[in-house]
Amino acid sequence: MTRRATSRPAATAAPAPETAAPGTGAGATPGRATGGRAGTLLAAVGAARTAWAALTRRPPGEAVHWERTNYSGRVLTLLEGPSAALATGAAIATAPGLPGRVRAAGVLATTVAGALGTYDDLAGTGARRGFRQHLGALAKGEVTSGAVKLFGIGAAGLAAGALLKERPVDKLLAGVVIGGTANLINLLDLRPGRAGKAVLLSGVPTVLRGGVGGTVAAAPVGAAAALIGEDLGERAMLGDAGANALGAALGVASVANSSRAGLLVRAGVLVALTAASERISFTKVIASVPALRAVDEFGRRPQPPADAPTSAPARAGAEADAEQDALPDAVQPAAPAAGPETEADLAPALGAGTGAAGFAAEFEAGLDTEPEAGGAGTR
């Protein structure tokens, strides 16, 4: 009797480790976890459509401030970005079952990324792109809108990482993952629907995997799904506001379900891709791989005819793959700042510091400035 009595506490204490790690969501029941993800997804879809309808009906300020014209002459609005950011933040804030620190981290990262992205969309001149150019300008005493966004999202990522993890190393890695994911989604926002597809392709597996991260990921996935039709139809674009906000939320979801080993892998991949974006064209890489090209072009409007009139300055500004943080301003054919700029003018800046005489020409060839290459090219 004594042996049987002493064996019972050990049996009942076994499940304790499952509930000791709220960041992984292991202690949640399957039904509750599934309901939380589904509810968050539907909330994000509804919030995104509601925000889109409200903002397009009554744009903040004047509608013209949010409009950009692409090389084919189609007028786009940047209001898709704030709609996605607001919906994602609201869905995370109201998601059922999230621990308080995870909820706070998600709302913080998404809100700051969306706000600073909006600032860069509206205030950016397009004269500087990529980490190297923004930091170079800062070293000369010039504070660009891209630099403000860079440091602001980085700080928000570190703050969110500190909420999600306990150990200093894990906090730092989490911040790199959150900020790096925000930047990567923004780097991909070069063609209609590309950034939205990236959010769906990377976020859906996280949602299906479940846990706390799955609930958080349901928010950007729902917002992206609700608005991708506007993007593919060339009626709107995510811009920095939407791309950075969706990416930051995905970063929080990734961190919430990751061990230190997972954080190391994710941070390493994101740093490598960010460094690569300073030297190569993601658009050229995607166009050269049939499977990637098929996914990238799926659902887009037909390309304009090859002999359609095209603004070379708009193409040159829109195709630079460095960071694309001030891209919406660069794609305005009528913008005075972009008037004298040509593809040849961009080559020295793009090739600076590479150490190879032919690199500028090779990079320029990868910018896909021909209207018949690489999709609709709204960016």
Buried (B, 14 or more C-beta within 10 A) or exposed (E): EEEEEEEEEEEEEEEEEEEEEBBBBBBBEEEEBBBBBBBBBBBBBBBBBBBBEEBBEEBEEEEEEBBBBBBBEBEBBBBBBBBBBBBBBBBBBBBBBBBEBBBBBBBBBBBBBBBBBBBBBBBBBBBBBBBBBBBBBBEEEEEBBBBBBBBBBBEBBBBBBBBBBEEEEBBBBBBBBBBBBBBBBBBBBBBBBBBBBBBBEBBBEBBEBBBBBBBBBBBBBBBBBBBBEBBBBBBBBBBBBBBBBBBBBBBBBBBBBBEEEBBBBBBBEBEEBBEBBBBBBBBBBBBEEEEEBEBBBEBBBEBBEEEEEBBBBBBBBBBBBBBBBBBBBBBBBEBEBBEEBEBEEBBEBBBEEBEEEEBBEBBBEBBBBEBBBBBBBBB
